[in-house]
């Protein structure tokens, strides 16, 4: 594995709402090495997207606020950079595919306008108009969209959901970033084309050797796409490690619950799942945020927050069961 | 192609709207109590004179026949005679309408430009002090009728401070430009009469601002709401995340989709400017069309009433078609829907 590309250390984010402060991120640790494909798994609302928006500094603020932590990109803290410098990282070095392609594309501009703007500001040197257009066409061809000229002239509503997501993938890869953040890129698509889009994305990043953070709530997708996995629960990374190890021997009670929740084709019956739901961020549980749902909860769990420490090799977990 | 078809459809539709409006105003003005001819000639006029004028105006015929006479005249551009000014109504309109249109156009520009500007700033910096200031002033603007502003401005800036003239369209010592369009500013611009242009604009500031404030507050509120809403949309986060400069994201990718609701309301607000113009014209002694219209109604001047309402109807319909065109230009979802014939 290569050098550390991205290193998120102890990230805290709050959202100010009418009722008070939502303590959404509660000390997130996550790192990505060069060429690594990281899967980030967790229930809806556990803070996956929020974490990634912090990396690009596009968290809507207000109401969001980063209160603590560092996000090191090749050793430099993105959170401390002047806006001008962040601007040079966005698109060029880190780019993001959003969950819902319909929401991520501006409804009143053509695909061509949006894609060419991304290419224009995502390239290191200024390109002539003709060159930008050629690159846009090439980017659309790479995501296997037929008739790229026509798509450049189209508005988002003229395309299907799958085509829109391919456009978003084309945008994100058109600038040849070092790190691609793919936020549940297939969740909002028809089941029939989810697989196609996934395979396409996989092939494209493999060819370029782009590092990827793949956000999903599906363990099946992680198994297929990632070589490293982080599990997130209620604003904390609770477990992380190489894919094989994590799937062979999940350690955290929540991860084990998740694995049990995957329905099996054989064996019959409904999968078990994890009882309870994600806690209220206005007044989250003290100590380990999972303790109210945990079958192994000890008195200590409600008093202290378990640190995120290695258990075997690089397999790390935030749970007192494994920490003397 | 799609736009032309859309336009043709709207024009045909408008003809029916105007026809319906003409029947309505024709009936209402005749059903109202009071004898217009007697009111015009005065209580001491002899009966035969009243009878003669009544015949001359076809008022002795049944209503459908009266309407037929009126409509066939109107289609030839003859809206009949006013019972009071004793002139062709069309000449009265030519004299009074430009003054009001000039006032309304300036008020409309002020309303659109500043409404959108203040709304956009408030929306971009929502929940900061600047947003609160804009919001408080927009509440005041929305709930205050324009004649209240007119009186306040007249007293404060006209009499007390003396910064602006209090009445009329031009100062007496200024040489009037020849009547071309009837709008003093435009006429003086065409003839290169800069003194008159400056003086006309100076006269227009108070009435135009008084007239514009209500609509401006409305536009500001709507623009603020859409901007602050759209600011949270993924397409804005996405554009920023791709390294598109903040200024371009705000002025292009945020502003264009956010203007659609504002423009739709702008058309309605412009039409209501003409209605609100009456008291403002009265207060600033502005020789305009709204004043003419109200006087016509008070005197039951039948032809003048019908003509005033029809002119307002035409303005209303035209403005709405323009607004629909602008919205279709801004929003491809509507444009493409119209092209598909939905």
Contacts between the chains, C-beta under 8 A, distances in Angstrom:
chain1	res1	chain2	res2	distance
A	53	B	237	6.7
A	56	B	240	7.6
A	56	B	241	4.4
A	58	B	237	4.5
A	58	B	240	4.9
A	58	B	241	4.8
A	60	B	231	7.0
A	60	B	232	5.2
A	60	B	237	7.2
A	62	B	127	6.5
A	83	B	246	7.7
A	87	B	243	5.6
A	87	B	245	7.0
A	88	B	243	7.2
A	89	B	243	7.7
A	90	B	240	7.0
A	90	B	241	5.6
A	90	B	242	6.2
A	90	B	243	3.7
A	91	B	241	7.0
A	91	B	242	3.9
A	91	B	243	3.4
A	91	B	244	7.7
A	92	B	243	6.1
A	95	B	241	6.9
A	95	B	242	6.3
A	96	B	238	7.2
A	96	B	241	5.1
A	98	B	234	5.1
A	98	B	237	7.6
A	98	B	238	5.7
A	99	B	234	7.9
A	100	B	234	6.6
A	103	B	233	6.4
A	103	B	234	4.0
A	103	B	235	6.6
A	104	B	234	4.6
A	104	B	235	5.7
A	104	B	238	4.6
A	105	B	235	6.0
A	105	B	238	7.8
A	106	B	235	4.4
A	106	B	239	7.2
A	106	B	253	5.4
A	106	B	257	6.6
A	107	B	235	7.7
A	107	B	257	6.2
A	107	B	331	7.8
A	107	B	332	7.4
A	107	B	333	6.3
A	108	B	256	5.2
A	108	B	257	4.7
A	108	B	260	7.9
A	108	B	330	6.4
A	108	B	331	5.9
A	108	B	332	6.1
A	108	B	333	7.9
A	109	B	253	7.0
A	109	B	256	7.3
A	110	B	332	8.0
A	114	B	239	7.7
A	117	B	239	7.6
A	117	B	242	7.8
A	117	B	244	5.7
A	117	B	248	7.6
A	118	B	242	4.5
A	118	B	243	7.9
A	118	B	244	7.1
A	121	B	242	6.7
A	121	B	243	4.7
A	121	B	244	5.2
A	121	B	245	6.9
A	122	B	242	6.2
A	122	B	243	5.8
A	155	B	332	4.2
A	155	B	333	7.5
A	155	B	336	6.8
A	157	B	332	7.0
A	157	B	333	5.4
A	157	B	336	6.7
A	158	B	336	6.8
A	168	B	238	7.9
A	171	B	242	6.8
A	175	B	242	7.5
A	175	B	243	8.0
